[in-house]
Amino acid sequence: MLENIRLSFKGIWSHKMRSFLTMLGIIIGIAAIIAIVSTIKGTNEQIKENLIGSGDNTVEISLYQGDWTYEMGYEGIPAGVPVINSQMMEEIKNIDHVVGASAYLSRQEYEVYHLNTSISGGNVLGVDNSYFSTCNFIIRRGRGFSEKDYSQFRKVALLDKDSSDALFQGEDPLGKTIEIKKEPFVVVGIVEKSKVFEPTINSIEDYYTYSQDASGKIYIPNSTWPIIYQFDEPQNLVIEVESTDDMTNAGKSAADILNSYVTTSDETLKYKAEDLLEQAKQIQQLSQSTNSMLIWIAGISLIVGGIGVMNIMLVSVTERTQEIGLKKAIGAKKSNILGQFLTEAAVLTSMGGIMGVVSGIILAEIISRLSEMPVAISVPAAVGAVVFSMAIGIVFGVFPSYKAAALDPIEALRRE
């Protein structure tokens, strides 16, 4: 085998230009496929990050009434929908790939003031002591909630940057008082996500998909929630999972656990997980169905390249007829001749495959810079492309190799 490979390189090197032109079809086909696959993978990652957020593997589970989240009125929690308790939380935390869980209450609130300044439609959240770690928040300034804040029902609040800017307009909010439905709360800290995520906005549709409430959020201990709203309300759940790909299954499992405790006769009331990963997959499938056609078109050039390999191998057999006859005359078996020419075809196309992969990576980077589209090089696709190119060499080299192996040694030696 090693001797066959050595002879293959010798033959290729002795006809450098012819060999390169033969490989050109393989190079173009492989380069086109690598560039397309890299662009598809990069675009899919961007879609996933835009919808989900880079590194934020959290899933929201909320109570729905039909197709819409349950709108809280003045009647409290619906009959048959229990408050999330420690037993339910323990079951949820035991779901495979779940690393954290937190229950919280949420309302859009228009009565939030600091002196004469108000925010319109900000969100007030009543959170437990694990909410910020589950959702990957960090305390940017001040402090977080302590156990005494919960046990002693202290009226304290944390703000995010948007609510802080809206209420205090550049002033230091720490230690100052805000009013939520006429109840005073002291601001003790400013929080933000540990990883600030900025989605890529390419159209007005993207803007509406990814836009967030600019009024911001105000966080209070869930133990003080009844001070403002006076009765139990449906809770939301957020879970953190090990990886983005675990989000769908873990979210559905958590929703199933919560629904197993719902005993209401209203069948439209159900907990549902926010399935952003499924949305990402649907968008990815649309792009992949289009790009798969491009891959098939690029694959045609590989067939053309394979035909070129067959053609050049037939020429090579004709040129080396006397060499083949001499080898057979001194005892070379049919399998030896067949192996030599098959190896040469495989080496020729493998070199074309490697050059195609390198060209494809360069092409993908050029496309990325010119069109500002993300790319992600797929190692399995690169390895598969080289293996596939080798297979093309073997398939299209079978006929010329068999023809060489079938030559009669006496006739071969006679031929000029």
KAURGI-V457083 format. One record per backbone hydrogen bond with DSSP energy under -1.0 kcal/mol. CO is the residue of the C=O (numbers start at 1). NH is the residue of the N-H. E is the energy in kcal/mol with one decimal. If there is no record, write none. Layout:
co->CO nh->NH e->E
co->CO nh->NH e->E
//
This chain:
co->1 nh->5 e->-2.3
co->2 nh->6 e->-2.3
co->3 nh->7 e->-2.4
co->4 nh->8 e->-2.0
co->5 nh->9 e->-2.3
co->6 nh->10 e->-2.0
co->7 nh->11 e->-2.5
co->8 nh->12 e->-2.6
co->9 nh->13 e->-2.6
co->10 nh->14 e->-1.7
co->15 nh->19 e->-2.7
co->16 nh->20 e->-2.5
co->17 nh->21 e->-2.5
co->18 nh->22 e->-1.9
co->19 nh->23 e->-2.2
co->20 nh->24 e->-1.2
co->23 nh->27 e->-2.9
co->24 nh->28 e->-2.8
co->25 nh->29 e->-2.2
co->26 nh->30 e->-2.8
co->27 nh->31 e->-2.7
co->28 nh->32 e->-2.4
co->29 nh->33 e->-2.1
co->30 nh->34 e->-2.8
co->31 nh->35 e->-2.4
co->32 nh->36 e->-2.3
co->33 nh->37 e->-3.0
co->34 nh->38 e->-2.5
co->35 nh->39 e->-2.0
co->36 nh->40 e->-2.7
co->37 nh->41 e->-2.7
co->38 nh->42 e->-2.4
co->38 nh->376 e->-1.9
co->39 nh->43 e->-2.7
co->40 nh->44 e->-2.6
co->41 nh->45 e->-2.2
co->42 nh->46 e->-2.0
co->43 nh->47 e->-2.5
co->44 nh->48 e->-2.5
co->45 nh->49 e->-2.6
co->46 nh->50 e->-3.0
co->47 nh->51 e->-2.1
co->48 nh->52 e->-2.4
co->49 nh->53 e->-1.8
co->53 nh->56 e->-1.5
co->56 nh->58 e->-1.8
co->57 nh->241 e->-2.8
co->59 nh->239 e->-2.2
co->60 nh->274 e->-3.1
co->61 nh->237 e->-2.8
co->62 nh->272 e->-2.6
co->63 nh->70 e->-3.0
co->64 nh->270 e->-2.0
co->65 nh->68 e->-1.2
co->68 nh->65 e->-3.4
co->78 nh->81 e->-1.9
co->80 nh->263 e->-2.9
co->85 nh->89 e->-2.2
co->86 nh->90 e->-2.1
co->87 nh->91 e->-1.9
co->88 nh->92 e->-2.0
co->89 nh->93 e->-2.4
co->90 nh->94 e->-1.0
co->92 nh->95 e->-1.5
co->95 nh->98 e->-1.9
co->97 nh->242 e->-1.8
co->100 nh->240 e->-2.8
co->102 nh->238 e->-2.7
co->104 nh->236 e->-3.4
co->105 nh->126 e->-2.0
co->107 nh->124 e->-3.0
co->111 nh->181 e->-2.8
co->112 nh->119 e->-1.4
co->113 nh->179 e->-2.9
co->114 nh->117 e->-2.5
co->117 nh->114 e->-2.9
co->122 nh->109 e->-3.3
co->123 nh->218 e->-2.8
co->124 nh->107 e->-2.2
co->125 nh->220 e->-2.8
co->126 nh->105 e->-2.4
co->127 nh->222 e->-2.2
co->128 nh->131 e->-1.3
co->130 nh->134 e->-2.2
co->131 nh->135 e->-2.3
co->132 nh->137 e->-3.2
co->136 nh->194 e->-3.3
co->138 nh->192 e->-1.9
co->141 nh->190 e->-2.3
co->146 nh->150 e->-1.1
co->147 nh->151 e->-2.8
co->148 nh->152 e->-2.6
co->149 nh->154 e->-1.6
co->154 nh->156 e->-1.6
co->155 nh->186 e->-2.3
co->157 nh->188 e->-2.7
co->158 nh->219 e->-3.1
co->159 nh->191 e->-2.6
co->160 nh->164 e->-2.3
co->161 nh->165 e->-2.7
co->162 nh->166 e->-2.3
co->163 nh->167 e->-2.3
co->164 nh->168 e->-2.5
co->165 nh->169 e->-1.5
co->168 nh->171 e->-2.0
co->173 nh->176 e->-2.2
co->176 nh->187 e->-3.0
co->178 nh->185 e->-3.0
co->179 nh->113 e->-2.3
co->180 nh->183 e->-1.5
co->183 nh->180 e->-2.7
co->185 nh->178 e->-2.9
co->186 nh->157 e->-2.5
co->187 nh->175 e->-3.1
co->188 nh->143 e->-2.4
co->189 nh->159 e->-2.0
co->190 nh->140 e->-2.2
co->190 nh->141 e->-1.5
co->192 nh->138 e->-3.0
co->203 nh->207 e->-1.7
co->204 nh->208 e->-2.0
co->205 nh->209 e->-1.9
co->206 nh->210 e->-2.6
co->207 nh->211 e->-1.9
co->213 nh->216 e->-1.1
co->216 nh->123 e->-2.1
co->217 nh->160 e->-1.5
co->218 nh->125 e->-2.9
co->219 nh->158 e->-2.5
co->220 nh->127 e->-2.3
co->221 nh->224 e->-1.7
co->224 nh->227 e->-1.1
co->225 nh->228 e->-1.3
co->225 nh->229 e->-2.4
co->226 nh->230 e->-1.5
co->232 nh->77 e->-1.2
co->236 nh->104 e->-2.4
co->237 nh->61 e->-3.4
co->238 nh->102 e->-2.2
co->239 nh->59 e->-2.3
co->240 nh->99 e->-3.0
co->240 nh->100 e->-1.3
co->243 nh->246 e->-1.5
co->244 nh->247 e->-1.6
co->246 nh->250 e->-2.2
co->247 nh->251 e->-2.6
co->248 nh->252 e->-2.3
co->249 nh->253 e->-2.2
co->250 nh->254 e->-2.4
co->251 nh->255 e->-2.2
co->252 nh->256 e->-2.3
co->253 nh->257 e->-1.9
co->254 nh->258 e->-2.1
co->255 nh->259 e->-2.5
co->256 nh->260 e->-1.5
co->258 nh->261 e->-1.2
co->265 nh->267 e->-1.0
co->266 nh->269 e->-1.5
co->268 nh->66 e->-2.5
co->270 nh->64 e->-3.3
co->272 nh->62 e->-2.2
co->273 nh->275 e->-1.1
co->274 nh->276 e->-1.6
co->275 nh->279 e->-1.4
co->276 nh->280 e->-2.5
co->277 nh->281 e->-2.3
co->278 nh->282 e->-2.1
co->279 nh->283 e->-2.1
co->280 nh->284 e->-2.6
co->281 nh->285 e->-2.5
co->282 nh->286 e->-1.5
co->283 nh->287 e->-1.8
co->284 nh->288 e->-2.7
co->285 nh->289 e->-2.3
co->286 nh->290 e->-1.1
co->287 nh->291 e->-2.4
co->288 nh->292 e->-2.5
co->291 nh->295 e->-1.9
co->292 nh->296 e->-2.0
co->293 nh->297 e->-2.2
co->294 nh->298 e->-2.6
co->295 nh->299 e->-2.1
co->296 nh->300 e->-1.0
co->299 nh->303 e->-1.4
co->300 nh->304 e->-2.3
co->301 nh->305 e->-2.6
co->302 nh->306 e->-2.4
co->303 nh->307 e->-2.2
co->304 nh->308 e->-2.0
co->305 nh->309 e->-2.0
co->306 nh->310 e->-2.3
co->307 nh->311 e->-2.3
co->308 nh->312 e->-2.4
co->309 nh->313 e->-2.3
co->310 nh->314 e->-2.0
co->311 nh->315 e->-2.0
co->312 nh->316 e->-2.4
co->313 nh->317 e->-2.4
co->314 nh->318 e->-2.1
co->315 nh->319 e->-2.6
co->316 nh->320 e->-1.9
co->318 nh->321 e->-1.1
co->320 nh->324 e->-2.4
co->321 nh->325 e->-2.5
co->322 nh->326 e->-2.7
co->323 nh->327 e->-2.2
co->324 nh->328 e->-2.3
co->325 nh->329 e->-2.1
co->326 nh->330 e->-1.6
co->327 nh->332 e->-2.9
co->328 nh->331 e->-1.1
co->333 nh->337 e->-1.7
co->334 nh->338 e->-2.4
co->335 nh->339 e->-2.6
co->336 nh->340 e->-2.1
co->337 nh->341 e->-2.0
co->338 nh->342 e->-2.3
co->339 nh->343 e->-2.4
co->340 nh->344 e->-2.0
co->341 nh->345 e->-2.1
co->342 nh->346 e->-2.5
co->343 nh->347 e->-2.9
co->344 nh->348 e->-2.3
co->345 nh->349 e->-2.2
co->346 nh->350 e->-2.3
co->347 nh->351 e->-2.4
co->348 nh->352 e->-1.7
co->349 nh->353 e->-2.5
co->350 nh->354 e->-2.6
co->351 nh->355 e->-2.5
co->352 nh->356 e->-2.2
co->353 nh->357 e->-2.3
co->354 nh->358 e->-2.2
co->355 nh->359 e->-2.4
co->356 nh->360 e->-2.7
co->357 nh->361 e->-2.4
co->358 nh->362 e->-2.1
co->359 nh->363 e->-2.8
co->360 nh->364 e->-2.7
co->361 nh->365 e->-2.1
co->362 nh->366 e->-2.2
co->363 nh->367 e->-2.7
co->364 nh->368 e->-2.3
co->365 nh->369 e->-2.2
co->366 nh->370 e->-2.4
co->367 nh->371 e->-2.7
co->368 nh->372 e->-1.5
co->378 nh->382 e->-2.0
co->379 nh->383 e->-2.7
co->380 nh->384 e->-2.8
co->381 nh->385 e->-2.1
co->382 nh->386 e->-1.8
co->383 nh->387 e->-2.3
co->384 nh->388 e->-2.7
co->385 nh->389 e->-2.4
co->386 nh->390 e->-2.1
co->387 nh->391 e->-2.2
co->388 nh->392 e->-2.2
co->389 nh->393 e->-1.9
co->390 nh->394 e->-2.0
co->391 nh->395 e->-2.9
co->392 nh->396 e->-3.0
co->397 nh->401 e->-2.2
co->398 nh->402 e->-2.9
co->399 nh->403 e->-2.5
co->400 nh->404 e->-2.2
co->401 nh->405 e->-2.6
co->402 nh->406 e->-1.8
co->404 nh->407 e->-1.1
co->408 nh->412 e->-2.7
co->409 nh->413 e->-2.1
co->410 nh->414 e->-1.5
co->411 nh->415 e->-1.3
//
